[in-house]
Amino acid sequence: MSRPSRLQRQILSLYRELLRAGRGKPGAEARVRAEFRQHASLPRSDVLRIEYLYRRGRRQLQLLRSGHTTAMSTFVRPRDGMGTPETQPSGR
């Protein structure tokens, strides 16, 4: 097995830090796990997307560590697509 790249090590470190920061905050650990699982299948060649998600994760870590954050939640898109602009009648 090959050694993880520097970026991979940074992402794993971020994952552990997010889990630690989310302890005791309702919904935080589940949200962190779900986010990482959702993006786990990104191809290694999509470096721009990976770096964007890494920076986004760092910002979320700062928010979690702040004393003002008490819980985390997520917005869920409806399965039937209702409410999205593409499915709204155009009025023509």
N, C-alpha and C positions, 0 to 999 in steps of 0.2 A: 504494500500500500504506500502511495506517495505521501510526502509531507504536505500538510496544508499550506496554502499560500498565505502571505501576510494579510490579505483582505479576508480570507476565510477565518484566520485566527481572530481578527478584529470583530468579525460578525459573531463568532461563537462567544467572545468576551462580552459583546453587547447583549447577547441573549441571556447570559448568566446575570449580568448587571440588571437587566430589566426584570428578570424573575425575582432577584433579591429586593429590588426597589418596590416591587408590587406586592410583596408579602404583607398581609394584613389589610390590603385595600381591595374591597369587593370587586370582582370581575377582572382585575388586572392580570393575574397569572394566566387565566383562560384566554384573555384577549391576546397576550403576548404569544402564547403557544399557537393560537389560531392564525395570527399574522405570519409567524415564521413558517408554519405548515403550508399556508396558502402560497407563499413565494418560494418554497423549497425546490420546486421543479423548474425554476428559471435556469436557462442555459448559462454555463460559465462564461460564455462569450458576450453576454449582455451586460457588460461592465458598467455602462452608463446607468442602467436601471438599478443594478445592484448597489452602486455608489449612492444613487438617489435614495434608495430605501434605507441604506445605512445612515445617511445624514438625517433622514426623517426619524429613524429609531433613536438617534442621539438626542434629538429635540424632545421626543417623547420621554426619554429617560430623565432629562432635566425637569420636565413637568412632573413626572412621578416623584422625583426626589424633593420637589418643592413642598413646603408645609401646607400649601393650599389645596393640594390634591387629596381627596378622601376616597375616591372610587373611580373606576373606569367603566365606560359602557361603549356600545357600538351601535351605529345605525344599520339596520338591515334592509336591503332593497327587497320589495315584495317579489315573490316568485312569478306572479303573473305579469309583471312589467307595468302594472297600473301606476300612474303618476309620473312616468318618465315622459319627456317631451316627444319622443319618437312615437308613442302610442296614443297621444292626445289627438282628437279630431282636429283637422286643419281649418275647418270652418269654411271651406270653399264650396 
